[in-house]
């Protein structure tokens, strides 16, 4: 896709607006005008009143145009950056709707965290009702999504009020990036599963050293660990012995301090055994996920899951009777080949089990996923007519069943431009999810593909975020682990501990 911008606007934001109407669009310099190549022009200028934007979207012989003037005086609490984005977004959405006849449900909100914008508006605009109106009228979010965003934001704010101040707290994420098989929609595993699983033992030995290292850094900074989250992949792909050793290694560093929450992603029902759950419970795990994604054997086979619906029910019963306090179940709306009837049946069946948490994801097309590689046009995978209806159904049925939405995020190339939402019974919410999505405190990542996200403030009170990325794939992680942990003095490469320490010295 060809994009031309003029004015003080981040081109990446405009790209995300374009992708609302052209899913999977690429923005390389090599793109040339021609048949089937979309073009976009956006012009933004400051005026005495605020920001004025004009936009044009063109595909072959069809053209859509839009313009908008955002008056800063109408919203004095908003920053100029936010005002410029609203002007640009409104102009682009008008042009896109004229060209494609489509109004995205989230309007001009393209970011990962729509509830973050809702939280800001609740504070700046003086309450939830005003925040809903602004999302609807200025951000062009439809009524249902505006209500959802504000509800999630209000719940998060209520939860955080009952917790200690976030200053001095942190969380730890431990990555186990291995699975028993590769799902058709997953982009993570790049090698064959057999080759990856052969790396498990050396991976764990390296991971233990990094666990020791990162907890040592946390102690040196005087921080308290609030939550630990062991994710993947599928951490329960580990054998019972391996899982026991991993949890024992983490347990060395937890001491007698009370965690707010300790989570183990089980994910695949076919990896869950009674003994693994016993080990998890004895090690202090308080939350576990059992994720069928769908309760259709035909669809499970199509998406590459090697478990059956019966396997899910067996695993869920083991988890529910294990003594672990909270069980989450994941479902995915809009999977290729799914239907509203099938998805609604899955929702009803899961709610009948009464888990403390249910997370509903919207199908997202990853570029490296096998299902994406076998389909030329990404739009073919993101045009499910039933997806929006399915998501609406899950929101209605969870509310009737006594759940409330408490965290939410969005991804690129998601079916119907929809969202992922976590629902929980009151008081049973997953705190790590809130801390991570709303960036409440620093999160220290350990293992392949993990990200350490450091939060601080500069001398002027401005909030700062620093991300430190660990190599994504296990073989890359093993190859570079010692340099990451210890640094490379010959090349002047600092260790992760050095980088973390320097950030905290400068930005507290």
N, C-alpha and C positions, 0 to 999 in steps of 0.2 A: 504494500500500500504506500502511496506517496502522500507525505504530510508536509505542509508548509505553514509555519507559524510566524507571527510578527507581534512584538510586544513583550511585556514582562510576565511571561507565563511559562511554567515548566513543561517542555515538550512531552515528557513522559506522561504527565496527567492527560494531555490531549490525546496521546496514543491510547490510553485506557478508555477514554470516551469513544474513540473510533471503534475500539474492539467490542463495544456494546452492540454495534450494528454490523460489524464484520469480524465475527469470532475467529481467532487464530491468525489474524492479520500480522504480517511481518513488515518491518519498517527499515529495510536495508537501503544503503546508498545506491545499490545497483538497480533498483526498481525504475522502470521507464513507463511513461504513459502508453496506454494501449488497451485493446479489448480485454474486458474482465479485470482490469487493474483499478481499484478504487482510488480516488483522490480526495484530499481534505485540505481546506484552507481555513485558518483561524487568524483573525486580527483583533488584538486587544489594545485599547488605549485608555489612559487616564483622562478623566474629565473633572470639572470643578465639583461634580456631584459624587463621583466614584469611579466606576469602570464600565466601559462600553465595549461589547464584543460583537463581531459579525463572523458568521461561519458559512461555509459552503461544502457540501459533500456531493461527490459526483461519481457515478458508475455508468460507463458507456454513454448513452444519450440521455440518461436521467440525472436530474440535479435537485438537491434540496438545499434551502437557504434558511438562515435564522439569525436573529440579532437580539441583544438584550442589554439594558442599562441597569446596573446595580447601584443603588444609592446608599452610600455608607451611612448617611444620617439616619436611615430607617433602622439600622442595627448597630448602634454605637459600640456594643461590646465585642463585635467581630473584628478580627484583624484584617488588614488590607489584603494579605495573602488569601484569606478565606473569601473576601469580597471579589477578588479577581477570579478565583476558581468558580464562584457561583455565576459570574457573568459569562465566562467561557463555557461552562457546562450548559447553561440555559440556551445559549446560541447554538451549541453543537446538538443538543437534544432536539431543538426545533427543526434543524436541518435534517437530522437523522430520521425523525418521524415523518417529515415531508417526503423523504426519499424512500424509506422502507415501510412506512405505515405502521411503525412499531414504537411503543412507549415502554422503556425498561422499567420494571417494577421498583427498582431502587433509584430511579431518577439519575441525578448527577453524582450520586455517591458511588465512587468506584473503588474506594479503599477496602482494606482487609477488615477494618473494625468500624462498622457503621454505628455501633452502640457507643463508641468513643465520642463521635460527633453529637449523639443524642445526650450524653452526659454533660458535655460542654454547654449545650443549649438549655438543659434543665437549669444549670447554674446561671448562665448569662441572661436567659430570657425569663427567669423567675418562676419555673415550675413545669410540670409534665404536660399540661394542656397547651401552653404556649410552645413548648418544644415540638409537640406533635404538629401544630399548625405550621411552624416554620419549616419543618421537614417536608410537609405536604405542599405548601404554597411556594417556597423558595427553592427547595432542593428537588421538587417534583417527585418525591417519593410517594408511592400510592398509599392509600389510607391504611391498609392492613400492615404494610411493612413499616410505616411510620409508627404505628401503635406497637408493633413488635420491638423495634429499636428502643423506644422509650421505656417499654416494660422491662427489657433486659437491663437497660441502664439504671432504672430505678431499683431493680432487685440487687444489682451489683453494689450500688451505693448503700443499700440497707445492710448487706452482708458485711461490707468493709467497716461500717460504723460499729459493728459488734466485735471487731477484731482489734488487737493492739495496734499502735501506730506502725506503719510500714518501715520507718527508718530503723535500721539495725537488723532487719530481716532479709533473708534471701531464700531461694529455692535451688534444688539440684535436679538436673535431668540426666539420666543415665541411658545411653543408647545401646540397644541390642538389635542391630540392623540385619537380622536373619529371619527367614520365613521358610516353612516347609514346602511352599510352591509359590509361584509368581502369579498374582491376580492379573487379569487382562487389562485392568484399568490402572495398574501401578507402574510408576516410572522409576522406582528406586533400584531394584535389583538388576544389575547390568550383566552379570555372569550367570552361568547355569547354577541352579540351586546346589547341585552336588559339589561343585568347586567352592562355593561360598561356605557351605556347612563344614568343609574340611578345614576352614580357617577358624572354627569356633574356639578350639582350645588355645591356640596362640593369641587369638583376639582377647579372650578372657584374661589371660596372664598379663597382657599389656594393659587392659582396662583396670585391673586391680591396682597397678602402679599409679595410673592416672586418677583413680578414685582417692588413693592415699594423698596424692599431690594436691588435688583440688580442695579436699577437706582441710588440708594443712593451710592452704591459702585462706580459706574461710576463717579458720581459727585465728590466723595472724591479723586479720582485719577486724576481729572482734564482732563478727556477724553471727546471728542465730539462724539456723536452718528451720524454716517454717514447714516446707513440704519437700518430699522427694518423689520423683516420678520416674519409673523405669518403663521406657517406651521402645518402640521399634519401627519397622519389623514386628516380630512376635517374640517377646521375651520368653514365653513359655515353650518356645522351640528348644530351649535348654533342657538337658536331662535333669532328673531330680537331684542328682549329685551336683551338677553344675549350678543349678538354681540355688541350692543350699549354700554353696561356697560364695556365690555372688552376694546373696543377702547377708551372709555372715561378714563379708568384707565391708559392706556398707555399714552394717550394724556396729562395727568397731568404732566408728566415728560419730555415732548418734548418742552414745553415752546414756545418761539418765534423762536427758532433755526430752520434753514432750513435743513431738511433731504435731502440727495441726492435721497433717494428712500424709499418708504413705501409699502410693499407687503402684500397682503392677498391671500392665496391659497384658491380658491373656490373648485377646484377639481371636485367634483360630480355635474353635471348639475342639478340633481334632488334636490339639496339643495339650489339652487340660486333663490332668489326672487328679485323683483324690489325694495322692501323696504330695504332689506339687502344691496343692492348696493347703494341705496341712503344714508344709514347710513355710509357705507364705504367711499363714496366720500366726505361726509360732515366732516368726521373725518380725512381727509387728505391722504387716500389711493391713491397711484399713479400707482400701478400694481396689476393685478389680473390674476389668472389662471383658465381657464375653460377646463377641461381635459376629452375628450371622450374616449381616448386610441385607439378606432377604430370607424369607421362609418359603422359598420355592426351590425344590431340588433341581428342576430344569434350569432355572436361572443361575443357581450356584455353579452347575457344571459349565454353563456358557461363559461365566466370568472367571473360571479357573480356580474356584475354591474347592479344595479336596475334602470337604466335609458335607454331611447331609443335614437335613432338618432334624432328623432323629439325633444326630451327634450334638446339635445345638441344645436340644432339650435335656440330653444327658448331662452336658457340661454345665448348663445353667443350674440344674438341680444340685450338682456337686458344689457349685459356687454359693448358691443360696443357703445350703446347709453347712457350709464350711466354718461359720463363725466370723467370717470377714464382713465388716459392717455394711459396706455399700457395694452394690453390683450395678454396673452400667451395661447397657446393650446398645449397639450401633446398628442403624439401618441406613440404606442409601436409596434416595428417591431419584427416579429418572434413569436407572440403569438401562443400557440398550436392550430392547426386547421386553422390558417390564411394562406393566399396565397399571392403571389406577386401581383396578379391582384387586390385582395381586398385591400391590403395595399396601392398600388399605387393610387387606386381610392380615398382612405381616404386622402392621401397627396394632391391630386389634388383638392379635395373638400375643404379642410382646406385653402389651398393657395388661392382659389377663394374668400374666406372671407377677405383676406388680414389682418390678425392679425399682430401686430407689432413684435411678437415673436412666434416661433414654436420650440418645443423641441421634438426630436425624441429619444426615449429610445429603447434599445435592451432588449428583454425579458431575465430576470435573474431568475434562479431557486433558491428560498429561501428554506432552509431545513425545516422550520416550516410551509411552505405554504401548504394548503390543496391539491393543485394539485401535490405537491411533495410527500405528504404522500400516495397518491393513485397510485403513479408510482414508481416501485421498482428501476428502472435504471435511474439515472439522465441524462444519455446520450440520452435517449428517448425524453427528453424535450429540448435538446440543439443541435439537429441535423437538424434543419429546413433548407432544401435546398434553400428556398426562402429568408431567412433572410438577407444574405449578399447582394443579388440583391436588396432587399427592401431598405436597408440602402443606398446603392449606388444611388438608384433612388431618395431618399429624398435629398441627397447632391446635385445632379445635378439639380433637380427641384427648390430647394430653391435658388440656385445660379442664375438660369435663372429668377426667380421671384424677384431678387434684395435683397435677404437676404445674410448674411455672418455668418459663424460659429464663435462664440465668447467665448464659454466655453465648456468643455468636461470632462467627467470622465468615468471610467470603473469599473465594478463590477465582483465578482467571479461568476463562473458558468453561464456566459452569453452566450446566443445562438450564435454560430459561433465565440465565443471569440471577439465579437464586442463591440461597444462603445455607449455612450449616448452623444448627441450633442445638444447644444442650438444654434438656429439661430435667428438673429434679423436684422431688418432694421438698417442702420447706425444711430447711436445716440440714439437708443432705447434699447440698451442692458441692461440686468439685472445686476446691479453692485454687489448686494449681492452674486450672483452666482460666480462672479469673485473673490471677497474678500474671500469667503469661500473656494473655490477650490484651489486657489493659495496662501492661507494663507498670506494675505497682512497685516492684523491687527487682534487684538484680537476680538473674537466673544463671547458674553456672552449669555449662554443658560438659559432659564427659562421654567420650566414645565417638566413633565414626558418624559423621553427619550432624553432630550436635553443634549448637550455637550458644556461646556464652554472651549474654546480653547484660551489659553493665549500665546502671542508672546512676547519675550524679547531677551536680549543679556547679556551674561556674561561679566565679566571684561576684557576678551580677545577679545571681538568682535564677538564671536561665537553666532549664532542664536539658541535660545532655544524655545521649544514648550512644554506647560504643558496642559494636558487635564483633566478636572474635569467632571465626569459622574454623571448624575442624574438618580435615579432609573427608569427603562424602563416603567413599567406598572403603570397606574393610581392608583391602590390600593396600590402598593408599595410606590409610591410617597406620597400619603396621609398619610400613616403610618409613614414615616420617615421625613416628610417635616420640622417639627419644629427642629429636630436635624440638618438637613441640613442647615437651616437658622440660627439657634442660636448656634449650636454646643452642645456638651455634655461634660460639664466640669467634671462630675464625672468619665467619661471614657476617658477624654483627647482628645475627638474628636473635631477637629476644625470645625467651620462653613465654608460655601463656601466663605463668605466675608473675614474670617481670611486667608484662603488659597490664595485667590486672592491678598489680601494686602501683604502677605509675599512674594509671587512671584514677585510682582512689586517692593518691597523694595530691593530685592536681584538682580534683573535682568534688570534694566533699565540703 
